Amino acid sequence: MTKVLNRRATVARETKRTRRRRSLLAVQVVGELLITLGVIAVLFVAWQLWWTNVEADAAQGAAVKQFVQEHQAPAPNDPAATAPGDTKGAPAVPVGKVPGHGQAIGVIYIPRFGADYSRPIIEGTSQDVLDTLGLGRYAGTAMPGAMGNFAVAGHRQTHGAVLDNIHTLVPGDKIYVQTADGFYTYVFRNQEIVLPDRTDVLAPVPTQPGAEPQQRILTMTSCNPRFGAQERIIAYSIFDSWQPLSAGPPAPIAKQLAALQGKG
Amino acid sequence: MYLWLFRQLPGPLWLKILLSVVILAGALVVLDQFVFPWMAEVTHLTDATVGQS
């Protein structure tokens, strides 16, 4: 009788023990999965804030170099060097053809962002363009030098942090856009912070849809605040002058261009 | 769980360690190429354009 009772007690003790072991195992597996999720979250932050910049900087630096070297000023005895209109006072401002989505339009130089700041300008504002290729031109807006609004978008943080310092622009700052035709100089006018749905900043006359454009404007959009995307920061610049590739780069970016061309 | 998985790997200890490193590297590649871009797209933390969010 006591033997049977003893055996029953042992069986009960054993099932209790296996049950406890099983629940401990479950807790361990869940815990390890949670730790894994935490590690992945940390890795994601590092990937977004650091690694995307490494990748984008390398790709964009190479793209700028390639564009600059493919669009060097023609030699002085080249007939293309003396473009018609050059002699008749102020030459008409040329407007390039719209390239295909993802194709290069040119290079932007903003000395305020650093003496060696240059980024590619690419056609289109889809994620594949903005994430690796550089600044993206809003399809349907004007091309550089055209009457109306030449609007581009770029990341504030991550993916090269193309427009990270957009808030440091001071009215009067020069912004240079190099295309296959030449150098367009814009002068920064002002910036504003708007909500993300304000597409009227892209209108030919920004914020006045339907108005007839009288000016050539460069509009840059980026996210605001830094490390956030609740708002958009918009920077407007006004067209100032144009010079053909044969005239060489504007003096403030000449040194930088020479370095990119491999002459410096 | 990970200890159990480690024990399932074949071969001697050095091979197990080598295999773990290879598997971890593979996981990082998958995260970088597929998972993180997808997470970035879903979270919309870095949108820079107007009217497309």
Chai-1 contact restraints between the chains, C-beta under 6 A:
chainA,res_idxA,chainB,res_idxB,connection_type,confidence,min_distance_angstrom,max_distance_angstrom,comment,restraint_id
A,V29,B,M1,contact,1.0,0.0,6.0,A-B,restraint_1
A,E32,B,M1,contact,1.0,0.0,6.0,A-B,restraint_2
A,E32,B,Y2,contact,1.0,0.0,6.0,A-B,restraint_3
A,F44,B,F36,contact,1.0,0.0,6.0,A-B,restraint_4
A,F44,B,M39,contact,1.0,0.0,6.0,A-B,restraint_5
A,W47,B,F36,contact,1.0,0.0,6.0,A-B,restraint_6
A,T125,B,T49,contact,1.0,0.0,6.0,A-B,restraint_7
A,A153,B,A48,contact,1.0,0.0,6.0,A-B,restraint_8
A,A153,B,T49,contact,1.0,0.0,6.0,A-B,restraint_9
A,G154,B,A48,contact,1.0,0.0,6.0,A-B,restraint_10
A,H155,B,T46,contact,1.0,0.0,6.0,A-B,restraint_11
A,H155,B,A48,contact,1.0,0.0,6.0,A-B,restraint_12
A,T158,B,T46,contact,1.0,0.0,6.0,A-B,restraint_13
A,P196,B,S53,contact,1.0,0.0,6.0,A-B,restraint_14
A,R198,B,V50,contact,1.0,0.0,6.0,A-B,restraint_15
A,T199,B,V50,contact,1.0,0.0,6.0,A-B,restraint_16
A,T199,B,G51,contact,1.0,0.0,6.0,A-B,restraint_17
A,V201,B,V50,contact,1.0,0.0,6.0,A-B,restraint_18
A,T221,B,V50,contact,1.0,0.0,6.0,A-B,restraint_19
A,S222,B,A48,contact,1.0,0.0,6.0,A-B,restraint_20
A,C223,B,D47,contact,1.0,0.0,6.0,A-B,restraint_21
A,C223,B,A48,contact,1.0,0.0,6.0,A-B,restraint_22
A,A229,B,L45,contact,1.0,0.0,6.0,A-B,restraint_23
A,A229,B,D47,contact,1.0,0.0,6.0,A-B,restraint_24
A,R232,B,V50,contact,1.0,0.0,6.0,A-B,restraint_25
